[in-house]
Amino acid sequence: MTVAVTPEVGTLAPDFRLKGPEGTYYSLAEFRGNAPVVLAFYPLAFSPVCSHQLPTLETLMPTLRARGVEVFGVSVDSHHSNREFARRLGISFPLLADFDRKASAAWGLLLETGYSGRALFLIDREGRVAWREVTPHPDHVPSNEALLAAVNALGV
């Protein structure tokens, strides 16, 4: 069960300021007006389903980068755990630490377990949710094919 409402397509995406690799902070607002953003929320680093989800998203990186799309993973893990998780999986996009769980809550994904739900969001250049897929169960993985179709629909 989530504690807030997940943003609908067309609404302004909730901003965040989260720590990524090497302790660098990222905010969604810094990309507004510049680049579309993909957010991949995942429950927990080193779990079996997350260890499958992120590498499959990594296979899209050449296409997404060629179109100017920024990609971030978001979990409740520490930035230290996320850095090691990315290293072990060969993930090239930043994994961000929502250690205080504020971003997961703002995005309507914080579960009673204290973990984030699993979801993919595409945010357009204006900072609005252009597409989303929130899975009904943490063992389900959002569709990369549907994400690519949404990126194509943006015309980037």
N, C-alpha and C positions, 0 to 999 in steps of 0.2 A: 504494500500500500504506500502511495506517495503522500507527501505532506503539502504539496502545492500543485498548481495546475501547470501542465506542460505547455509551453508556448505554442500557439496555433500558427499555421502557415499564414503569412501576411502580417504578423505582429512583430514589433520590435524585439529583437533578441535580448535577453537579460545580459548585462555586462558582468564581467568578473575580472579579478586580478589574481592570477595563480602562478605559483612557482614552477618553473620547468627545469630542464637540464642545467647543471652547473649553478643553480640558484637564480637564474634569470627569470624575471617576472614578465608575464604576458597578460594583456587585456584584450578583450574582443573589440573594444572601442578604437584601438590603435589601427585596426584594419578597415574601419568604416570609411567609405569613400575611396578605398584603395584596392581591395581584393575580396573576392568571395572566400568564405571560410567553411571548412568541414569540421564539425566537432563529433568525435567518437567517444561517447561515454561508455565506460566499461566498469564492472563491479570491483575487480581485484587483480592486481598484478600477480603473475605466476600461476593463476588458476587455469585449468585446462581449456575452457571455452575462450577466455581472453587470449590465451596463447595461440589460439586458432584465428580469432577475429582480427587481431592487429596485423599479423603477417599477410592475411588476404587483402586488407586495406593497403598495406605496403606495396602490393603488386600494382595498384592503381597510381602510385606516386608519379611515374614518368608522365602519364596522361594528365593528371591533375596539375602538376608543376608546369607543364607546357601551356596550360590554360590559365596560369596565374592564380590557382586556387591554393590557399593556405590550409594545412591540415594539422589538427591537434587531437591527441587523445586526452581524456580527462578521467581520473579516478580518485578515490579517497586515500590512496597510498601516499607516502612521503615522496618528495622529489628524489631522494636517494634510492628508494625502491624502484621508482619509475625509470630512473637512469639505468639501473642494472637490468631491469626487465627489457628495456629497449635495446641495450647492448647485446643481451643474450639472444634476442629475437631478430636482430638486424633491422630494427625500426629506425628510419631516418627522420621521421617527423617528431616534434616535441611531445612528450607525455607530461601533462600538467598535473600538479598535486592539489587536489581539493581536500586537503587534510582536515580543515575545519568544517567541511561539508556544506558550506554556504552556497557554492555554485550548484551542486547537485540539488539542494533544496529549492533554489531560485528557478531552476529548470524543471521542477516538478518530478525529479527522478530519485530523490532520497527515499530509500526503503526503510522500513521499521528495523531491519537488521543493521542499519548504519552504513550500508554500502549503497552505491549508486546503481540505478537500473541501467540496462543496456539500451543504447539509442544512437542513431546517426542523425545529425542535423546539417543542412546546407543553409548558410547565411549569405544573403546577397550583399553586394557592395554597399547598399544603403543600410545594412545592419538588420534587415528583416529576415525572418525565417522563410526560406523559399521552399523547403522540403523537409520532411522529418519522417523517421520511422522509429517508433518506440516499441520494443519487443514486449510481448505479454508475459514472458518468462525469461529469467536470466540465462537460461541455456539456449535460447534462440538468438541467432545472429542476424542483424539487419542486412538487407540486400545491397551488395555493392553494385549490382546491375541497375537497380532502381536509383541509386545515388548517381551513377553515370548518366542515366536518362535525365535526371533533374539538373545536373551540370550542363548537359546539352540544351535543355530547355531554357537555361539562363542565357545561352548564346555566348558563353565565354570559350 
